[in-house]
Amino acid sequence: MRLKKKHSKAPEFNDRDKLVLFFVRMDELTNRKYYKQIDWTITPGGMSLKVVDDDLFSAFLLTFRHFYAKDSPTEMDKIHAILSRTAHTLRR
């Protein structure tokens, strides 16, 4: 991880850093109490969950937001792009 510019304090992540952070955050998410207590239903058409305690759901959203926030290095589109580029490179 390195700094973007001399005057900027925002870290810039390379692809390896993003993938490692993604796996760390996924591990964090799946090992949380609220993740294990939510009753999930996942289908090809979407995802649903049964009503849970508001505090548990809020805690889940705080962790899950890292995967959808556009300014996050672990945002799903960024991770998908890294994996897609890698797969394309390996096919050559």
C-alpha positions in Angstrom: 0.0 0.0 0.0 1.4 3.4 -0.9 0.2 7.0 -0.7 -1.5 8.4 -3.8 0.2 11.8 -4.0 2.6 13.7 -2.0 -0.1 15.9 -0.5 -2.8 13.2 -0.2 -3.1 11.0 2.9 -5.6 8.6 1.2 -4.0 5.2 0.7 -3.9 3.7 -2.8 -4.3 0.0 -3.0 -2.8 -2.2 -5.7 -4.8 -5.3 -6.9 -3.1 -7.6 -4.5 -3.9 -5.3 -1.6 -7.5 -5.1 -2.6 -7.9 -8.9 -2.9 -6.2 -9.5 0.5 -8.4 -6.8 2.1 -11.5 -8.3 0.4 -10.8 -11.7 1.9 -10.1 -10.2 5.4 -13.4 -8.3 5.2 -15.3 -11.4 4.0 -13.8 -13.4 6.9 -14.8 -10.6 9.3 -18.3 -10.5 8.0 -18.9 -14.3 8.0 -17.6 -14.7 11.5 -19.8 -12.1 13.1 -22.6 -13.1 15.4 -25.2 -11.2 13.4 -24.2 -12.9 10.1 -24.6 -16.3 11.6 -28.0 -15.4 13.2 -29.7 -14.1 10.0 -31.9 -16.6 8.2 -30.8 -16.2 4.5 -32.6 -17.3 1.4 -30.4 -16.9 -1.7 -31.8 -17.7 -5.2 -30.5 -16.9 -8.7 -33.1 -14.0 -8.7 -32.0 -12.4 -5.5 -31.6 -12.6 -1.8 -34.0 -12.3 1.1 -33.8 -12.6 4.8 -36.3 -12.9 7.6 -36.9 -10.1 10.0 -34.1 -9.8 12.5 -33.3 -7.6 15.5 -32.7 -4.0 14.3 -29.3 -3.7 16.1 -28.1 -6.9 14.4 -29.2 -5.7 11.0 -27.6 -2.3 11.5 -24.3 -4.0 12.5 -24.5 -6.2 9.4 -25.0 -3.2 7.1 -22.0 -1.4 8.6 -19.7 -4.3 7.7 -21.5 -5.1 4.4 -21.2 -1.5 3.1 -17.5 -2.1 2.3 -18.5 -4.3 -0.6 -20.8 -1.7 -2.2 -19.3 1.7 -1.4 -17.8 3.1 -4.6 -14.9 4.6 -2.7 -14.0 1.3 -1.0 -11.1 -0.7 -2.3 -13.2 -3.9 -1.7 -16.2 -2.7 -3.7 -17.6 -5.7 -5.6 -17.1 -4.2 -9.1 -13.5 -3.6 -8.4 -12.9 -7.1 -7.1 -14.8 -8.5 -10.1 -12.7 -6.5 -12.5 -9.4 -7.8 -10.9 -10.6 -11.4 -11.1 -11.8 -10.9 -14.7 -8.5 -9.4 -15.8 -6.6 -12.2 -14.1 -8.7 -14.9 -15.7 -8.3 -13.2 -19.1 -4.5 -13.1 -18.6 -4.3 -16.8 -17.6 -6.2 -17.8 -20.7 -3.5 -16.5 -23.0 
